[in-house]
Amino acid sequence: VSQSRYKAVSRRLAKVDANQNDIVQALRAAGCSVQSIATVGKGVPDLLVGYGGQNYLLEIKDPAQPPSARKLTDFEAAWHLSWKGSVRVVHTADEAIAYVKM
C-alpha cells in the first residue's frame, strides 16, 4: 500500500461504524469482555472479545451502509489474509453473539 494511501486511511482510523456501540453493549450483556482495538489501524479488526476462555476478533461493518461501504478495505483484506487465527466480519449484535457462542 502506497505511503499516500496509508496517510489517507490513517486519517479515518478514529471513525467507527455506527452500530459498533450497540454490538459492544450486546456482547457485554451476553457475558463477554470487549476491548475496542479499532485505533490500532493497518487493517486490524475493530474488537477483541473474550468469552468462555477464548478470544475472538471481530470486524464490524454497518448494514445501514451501501454494499460498497461494507467491503473490507485493502488494509483489512490484507490483514485478514495474513492472520493465522480466527477473525469474523459481523454486521449485527446477533451475528456477533452467535459467532462468539458457537
Biotite code that builds the C-alpha atoms (Angstrom):
import biotite.structure as struc

atoms = struc.array([
    struc.Atom([0.000, 0.000, 0.000], chain_id="A", res_id=1, res_name="VAL", atom_name="CA", element="C"),
    struc.Atom([1.423, 3.349, -1.001], chain_id="A", res_id=2, res_name="SER", atom_name="CA", element="C"),
    struc.Atom([2.518, 5.914, 1.586], chain_id="A", res_id=3, res_name="GLN", atom_name="CA", element="C"),
    struc.Atom([-0.061, 8.479, 0.400], chain_id="A", res_id=4, res_name="SER", atom_name="CA", element="C"),
    struc.Atom([-2.846, 5.875, 0.607], chain_id="A", res_id=5, res_name="ARG", atom_name="CA", element="C"),
    struc.Atom([-1.649, 4.897, 4.095], chain_id="A", res_id=6, res_name="TYR", atom_name="CA", element="C"),
    struc.Atom([-1.860, 8.535, 5.228], chain_id="A", res_id=7, res_name="LYS", atom_name="CA", element="C"),
    struc.Atom([-5.355, 8.902, 3.772], chain_id="A", res_id=8, res_name="ALA", atom_name="CA", element="C"),
    struc.Atom([-6.539, 5.738, 5.508], chain_id="A", res_id=9, res_name="VAL", atom_name="CA", element="C"),
    struc.Atom([-4.836, 6.725, 8.765], chain_id="A", res_id=10, res_name="SER", atom_name="CA", element="C"),
    struc.Atom([-6.921, 9.902, 8.908], chain_id="A", res_id=11, res_name="ARG", atom_name="CA", element="C"),
    struc.Atom([-10.061, 7.761, 9.026], chain_id="A", res_id=12, res_name="ARG", atom_name="CA", element="C"),
    struc.Atom([-8.869, 5.358, 11.717], chain_id="A", res_id=13, res_name="LEU", atom_name="CA", element="C"),
    struc.Atom([-10.746, 7.035, 14.549], chain_id="A", res_id=14, res_name="ALA", atom_name="CA", element="C"),
    struc.Atom([-14.084, 6.535, 12.734], chain_id="A", res_id=15, res_name="LYS", atom_name="CA", element="C"),
    struc.Atom([-16.014, 3.545, 13.988], chain_id="A", res_id=16, res_name="VAL", atom_name="CA", element="C"),
    struc.Atom([-19.124, 2.053, 12.444], chain_id="A", res_id=17, res_name="ASP", atom_name="CA", element="C"),
    struc.Atom([-22.393, 3.478, 13.754], chain_id="A", res_id=18, res_name="ALA", atom_name="CA", element="C"),
    struc.Atom([-23.502, 0.068, 15.032], chain_id="A", res_id=19, res_name="ASN", atom_name="CA", element="C"),
    struc.Atom([-20.310, -0.724, 16.954], chain_id="A", res_id=20, res_name="GLN", atom_name="CA", element="C"),
    struc.Atom([-21.541, 0.629, 20.295], chain_id="A", res_id=21, res_name="ASN", atom_name="CA", element="C"),
    struc.Atom([-24.740, -1.450, 20.072], chain_id="A", res_id=22, res_name="ASP", atom_name="CA", element="C"),
    struc.Atom([-22.703, -4.559, 19.295], chain_id="A", res_id=23, res_name="ILE", atom_name="CA", element="C"),
    struc.Atom([-20.315, -3.890, 22.201], chain_id="A", res_id=24, res_name="VAL", atom_name="CA", element="C"),
    struc.Atom([-23.222, -3.386, 24.618], chain_id="A", res_id=25, res_name="GLN", atom_name="CA", element="C"),
    struc.Atom([-24.946, -6.598, 23.444], chain_id="A", res_id=26, res_name="ALA", atom_name="CA", element="C"),
    struc.Atom([-21.750, -8.635, 23.771], chain_id="A", res_id=27, res_name="LEU", atom_name="CA", element="C"),
    struc.Atom([-21.167, -7.320, 27.293], chain_id="A", res_id=28, res_name="ARG", atom_name="CA", element="C"),
    struc.Atom([-24.793, -8.068, 28.216], chain_id="A", res_id=29, res_name="ALA", atom_name="CA", element="C"),
    struc.Atom([-24.186, -11.619, 26.943], chain_id="A", res_id=30, res_name="ALA", atom_name="CA", element="C"),
    struc.Atom([-21.275, -12.016, 29.381], chain_id="A", res_id=31, res_name="GLY", atom_name="CA", element="C"),
    struc.Atom([-18.349, -11.175, 27.093], chain_id="A", res_id=32, res_name="CYS", atom_name="CA", element="C"),
    struc.Atom([-15.400, -8.935, 27.801], chain_id="A", res_id=33, res_name="SER", atom_name="CA", element="C"),
    struc.Atom([-14.894, -6.474, 24.956], chain_id="A", res_id=34, res_name="VAL", atom_name="CA", element="C"),
    struc.Atom([-11.969, -4.242, 24.043], chain_id="A", res_id=35, res_name="GLN", atom_name="CA", element="C"),
    struc.Atom([-12.024, -1.891, 21.074], chain_id="A", res_id=36, res_name="SER", atom_name="CA", element="C"),
    struc.Atom([-8.808, -2.171, 19.081], chain_id="A", res_id=37, res_name="ILE", atom_name="CA", element="C"),
    struc.Atom([-10.068, -0.118, 16.135], chain_id="A", res_id=38, res_name="ALA", atom_name="CA", element="C"),
    struc.Atom([-7.443, 2.574, 16.641], chain_id="A", res_id=39, res_name="THR", atom_name="CA", element="C"),
    struc.Atom([-4.592, 0.118, 16.021], chain_id="A", res_id=40, res_name="VAL", atom_name="CA", element="C"),
    struc.Atom([-5.229, 0.607, 12.299], chain_id="A", res_id=41, res_name="GLY", atom_name="CA", element="C"),
    struc.Atom([-3.386, -1.144, 9.466], chain_id="A", res_id=42, res_name="LYS", atom_name="CA", element="C"),
    struc.Atom([-6.355, -3.469, 8.915], chain_id="A", res_id=43, res_name="GLY", atom_name="CA", element="C"),
    struc.Atom([-6.519, -4.837, 12.462], chain_id="A", res_id=44, res_name="VAL", atom_name="CA", element="C"),
    struc.Atom([-10.141, -5.740, 13.343], chain_id="A", res_id=45, res_name="PRO", atom_name="CA", element="C"),
    struc.Atom([-12.349, -3.492, 15.445], chain_id="A", res_id=46, res_name="ASP", atom_name="CA", element="C"),
    struc.Atom([-12.977, -5.620, 18.537], chain_id="A", res_id=47, res_name="LEU", atom_name="CA", element="C"),
    struc.Atom([-11.194, -8.124, 20.733], chain_id="A", res_id=48, res_name="LEU", atom_name="CA", element="C"),
    struc.Atom([-13.812, -10.215, 22.522], chain_id="A", res_id=49, res_name="VAL", atom_name="CA", element="C"),
    struc.Atom([-13.315, -12.726, 25.311], chain_id="A", res_id=50, res_name="GLY", atom_name="CA", element="C"),
    struc.Atom([-15.862, -15.406, 26.160], chain_id="A", res_id=51, res_name="TYR", atom_name="CA", element="C"),
    struc.Atom([-15.637, -18.870, 27.693], chain_id="A", res_id=52, res_name="GLY", atom_name="CA", element="C"),
    struc.Atom([-11.854, -18.740, 27.927], chain_id="A", res_id=53, res_name="GLY", atom_name="CA", element="C"),
    struc.Atom([-11.487, -17.949, 24.224], chain_id="A", res_id=54, res_name="GLN", atom_name="CA", element="C"),
    struc.Atom([-10.577, -14.770, 22.321], chain_id="A", res_id=55, res_name="ASN", atom_name="CA", element="C"),
    struc.Atom([-12.356, -13.581, 19.194], chain_id="A", res_id=56, res_name="TYR", atom_name="CA", element="C"),
    struc.Atom([-11.524, -10.865, 16.696], chain_id="A", res_id=57, res_name="LEU", atom_name="CA", element="C"),
    struc.Atom([-14.460, -9.065, 15.116], chain_id="A", res_id=58, res_name="LEU", atom_name="CA", element="C"),
    struc.Atom([-14.515, -6.659, 12.204], chain_id="A", res_id=59, res_name="GLU", atom_name="CA", element="C"),
    struc.Atom([-17.676, -4.539, 12.395], chain_id="A", res_id=60, res_name="ILE", atom_name="CA", element="C"),
    struc.Atom([-19.491, -3.444, 9.251], chain_id="A", res_id=61, res_name="LYS", atom_name="CA", element="C"),
    struc.Atom([-22.643, -1.328, 9.302], chain_id="A", res_id=62, res_name="ASP", atom_name="CA", element="C"),
    struc.Atom([-25.577, -2.946, 7.445], chain_id="A", res_id=63, res_name="PRO", atom_name="CA", element="C"),
    struc.Atom([-27.143, 0.514, 7.007], chain_id="A", res_id=64, res_name="ALA", atom_name="CA", element="C"),
    struc.Atom([-24.304, 1.438, 4.641], chain_id="A", res_id=65, res_name="GLN", atom_name="CA", element="C"),
    struc.Atom([-24.360, 0.590, 0.929], chain_id="A", res_id=66, res_name="PRO", atom_name="CA", element="C"),
    struc.Atom([-22.647, -2.677, -0.031], chain_id="A", res_id=67, res_name="PRO", atom_name="CA", element="C"),
    struc.Atom([-19.599, -0.816, -1.340], chain_id="A", res_id=68, res_name="SER", atom_name="CA", element="C"),
    struc.Atom([-19.049, 0.747, 2.106], chain_id="A", res_id=69, res_name="ALA", atom_name="CA", element="C"),
    struc.Atom([-19.332, -2.641, 3.813], chain_id="A", res_id=70, res_name="ARG", atom_name="CA", element="C"),
    struc.Atom([-16.459, -4.199, 1.864], chain_id="A", res_id=71, res_name="LYS", atom_name="CA", element="C"),
    struc.Atom([-13.158, -4.745, 3.605], chain_id="A", res_id=72, res_name="LEU", atom_name="CA", element="C"),
    struc.Atom([-10.625, -2.020, 2.932], chain_id="A", res_id=73, res_name="THR", atom_name="CA", element="C"),
    struc.Atom([-7.381, -3.013, 1.240], chain_id="A", res_id=74, res_name="ASP", atom_name="CA", element="C"),
    struc.Atom([-5.661, -2.942, 4.636], chain_id="A", res_id=75, res_name="PHE", atom_name="CA", element="C"),
    struc.Atom([-8.389, -5.067, 6.248], chain_id="A", res_id=76, res_name="GLU", atom_name="CA", element="C"),
    struc.Atom([-8.374, -7.618, 3.420], chain_id="A", res_id=77, res_name="ALA", atom_name="CA", element="C"),
    struc.Atom([-4.588, -7.950, 3.590], chain_id="A", res_id=78, res_name="ALA", atom_name="CA", element="C"),
    struc.Atom([-4.656, -8.313, 7.375], chain_id="A", res_id=79, res_name="TRP", atom_name="CA", element="C"),
    struc.Atom([-7.407, -10.957, 7.240], chain_id="A", res_id=80, res_name="HIS", atom_name="CA", element="C"),
    struc.Atom([-5.446, -12.956, 4.645], chain_id="A", res_id=81, res_name="LEU", atom_name="CA", element="C"),
    struc.Atom([-2.236, -12.834, 6.651], chain_id="A", res_id=82, res_name="SER", atom_name="CA", element="C"),
    struc.Atom([-3.795, -13.608, 10.059], chain_id="A", res_id=83, res_name="TRP", atom_name="CA", element="C"),
    struc.Atom([-3.289, -17.229, 11.086], chain_id="A", res_id=84, res_name="LYS", atom_name="CA", element="C"),
    struc.Atom([-6.072, -17.173, 13.662], chain_id="A", res_id=85, res_name="GLY", atom_name="CA", element="C"),
    struc.Atom([-9.795, -16.606, 13.547], chain_id="A", res_id=86, res_name="SER", atom_name="CA", element="C"),
    struc.Atom([-11.451, -13.332, 12.586], chain_id="A", res_id=87, res_name="VAL", atom_name="CA", element="C"),
    struc.Atom([-15.061, -12.700, 11.601], chain_id="A", res_id=88, res_name="ARG", atom_name="CA", element="C"),
    struc.Atom([-16.882, -9.855, 9.885], chain_id="A", res_id=89, res_name="VAL", atom_name="CA", element="C"),
    struc.Atom([-20.181, -9.106, 11.642], chain_id="A", res_id=90, res_name="VAL", atom_name="CA", element="C"),
    struc.Atom([-22.959, -6.659, 10.855], chain_id="A", res_id=91, res_name="HIS", atom_name="CA", element="C"),
    struc.Atom([-25.278, -7.051, 13.844], chain_id="A", res_id=92, res_name="THR", atom_name="CA", element="C"),
    struc.Atom([-25.210, -7.826, 17.542], chain_id="A", res_id=93, res_name="ALA", atom_name="CA", element="C"),
    struc.Atom([-26.956, -11.130, 16.849], chain_id="A", res_id=94, res_name="ASP", atom_name="CA", element="C"),
    struc.Atom([-24.229, -12.155, 14.402], chain_id="A", res_id=95, res_name="GLU", atom_name="CA", element="C"),
    struc.Atom([-21.522, -11.215, 16.890], chain_id="A", res_id=96, res_name="ALA", atom_name="CA", element="C"),
    struc.Atom([-23.124, -13.142, 19.744], chain_id="A", res_id=97, res_name="ILE", atom_name="CA", element="C"),
    struc.Atom([-23.790, -16.177, 17.539], chain_id="A", res_id=98, res_name="ALA", atom_name="CA", element="C"),
    struc.Atom([-20.142, -16.273, 16.461], chain_id="A", res_id=99, res_name="TYR", atom_name="CA", element="C"),
    struc.Atom([-18.769, -15.957, 19.979], chain_id="A", res_id=100, res_name="VAL", atom_name="CA", element="C"),
    struc.Atom([-21.156, -18.511, 21.445], chain_id="A", res_id=101, res_name="LYS", atom_name="CA", element="C"),
    struc.Atom([-20.915, -21.176, 18.697], chain_id="A", res_id=102, res_name="MET", atom_name="CA", element="C"),
])
